[in-house]
C-alpha cells in the first residue's frame, strides 16, 4: 500500500490478493492493515487495473491449486462488488491504453 496523501491510501494488487486468500500466510496481516487504515478514516483507493490483476492472480492461484474454478470465480465476482463498494475505484481512460501501446515499441529501441 502506498500513502497518496495524509488521508488517502492506494491499495495494490498484492494486498488485495493476500487479504482475500484464507490460505495465505500474509492474509491476516494484509487484512489487519486494511482495517486499521480504514478505521483511521483514510480514503482507500484502488484502480480498475488492480481489480483486473486481483482477479487474474486469484483465478491463476485457483487453477494452480486445483480449486473449484466456478466457486473461485463466484468469490472473485463477490469480492469485486465489495471492492467497488468499499474503495474509491480509479477507472482507466481509453486513452491510457492507447498511450501505453504507443510507448511499448520504444522499449525495444
C-alpha positions in Angstrom: 0.0 0.0 0.0 1.2 3.5 -0.7 0.0 6.6 1.0 -1.2 9.1 -1.6 -1.7 11.9 0.9 -2.3 12.2 4.7 -5.7 10.6 4.4 -5.6 8.7 1.1 -4.1 5.3 0.6 -3.6 3.4 -2.7 -4.0 -0.4 -2.1 -2.1 -2.5 -4.6 -2.9 -5.9 -6.0 -0.8 -8.0 -3.6 -2.5 -6.5 -0.6 -6.0 -7.3 -2.0 -4.9 -10.8 -3.0 -3.4 -11.7 0.4 -6.3 -10.1 2.3 -8.7 -12.3 0.5 -6.8 -15.5 0.4 -7.5 -17.5 3.6 -4.6 -19.9 2.9 -2.0 -17.1 2.7 0.5 -16.6 5.5 0.2 -12.9 4.7 -3.6 -12.7 4.7 -4.2 -11.8 8.4 -1.5 -9.1 8.2 -2.9 -7.6 5.0 -6.5 -7.6 6.2 -5.5 -6.1 9.6 -3.6 -3.3 7.8 -6.6 -2.5 5.5 -8.9 -2.5 8.5 -6.5 -0.3 10.5 -6.2 2.3 7.7 -9.9 2.3 7.1 -10.7 2.8 10.8 -8.5 5.9 10.8 -10.8 7.3 8.2 -8.4 7.0 5.3 -9.9 7.1 1.8 -8.9 3.7 0.4 -8.2 3.8 -3.3 -7.7 1.1 -5.9 -7.6 1.2 -9.7 -9.6 -0.9 -12.3 -6.2 -2.3 -13.2 -5.7 -3.6 -9.6 -9.1 -5.2 -9.8 -8.2 -7.0 -13.0 -4.8 -8.1 -11.6 -6.5 -9.3 -8.4 -9.0 -11.4 -10.5 -6.2 -12.9 -12.7 -3.9 -13.7 -9.7 -6.8 -15.3 -7.7 -8.0 -17.4 -10.6 -4.5 -18.4 -11.6 -3.9 -19.5 -8.0 -7.2 -21.5 -8.1 -6.0 -23.3 -11.2 -2.6 -24.0 -9.8 -4.0 -25.4 -6.5 -6.7 -27.3 -8.5 -9.5 -25.5 -6.6 -13.1 -25.3 -7.9 -12.9 -22.8 -10.7 -16.6 -21.9 -10.6 -16.6 -21.3 -6.9 -13.4 -19.3 -7.2 -14.9 -17.2 -10.0 -18.0 -16.6 -7.9 -15.9 -15.5 -5.0 -13.9 -13.1 -7.2 -17.1 -11.5 -8.5 -18.4 -11.1 -4.9 -15.1 -9.5 -3.9 -15.1 -7.2 -6.9 -18.5 -6.0 -5.9 -17.3 -5.4 -2.4 -14.2 -3.6 -3.6 -16.4 -1.2 -5.7 -18.5 -0.6 -2.6 -15.7 -0.2 0.0 -12.9 1.5 -2.1 -12.7 4.5 -4.4 -12.0 2.9 -7.8 -10.0 4.9 -10.3 -11.1 3.8 -13.8 -8.9 3.7 -16.8 -9.5 6.1 -19.6 -9.4 4.6 -23.1 -6.6 7.0 -23.9 -4.4 5.2 -21.3 -4.2 2.0 -23.3 -3.5 3.9 -26.5 -0.7 5.8 -24.8 0.8 2.6 -23.5 0.6 0.9 -26.9 2.4 3.9 -28.4 5.1 3.7 -25.7 5.6 0.0 -25.7 7.6 -0.2 -29.0 10.0 2.4 -27.6 11.2 -0.2 -25.1 12.8 -2.3 -27.9 14.9 0.5 -29.3 
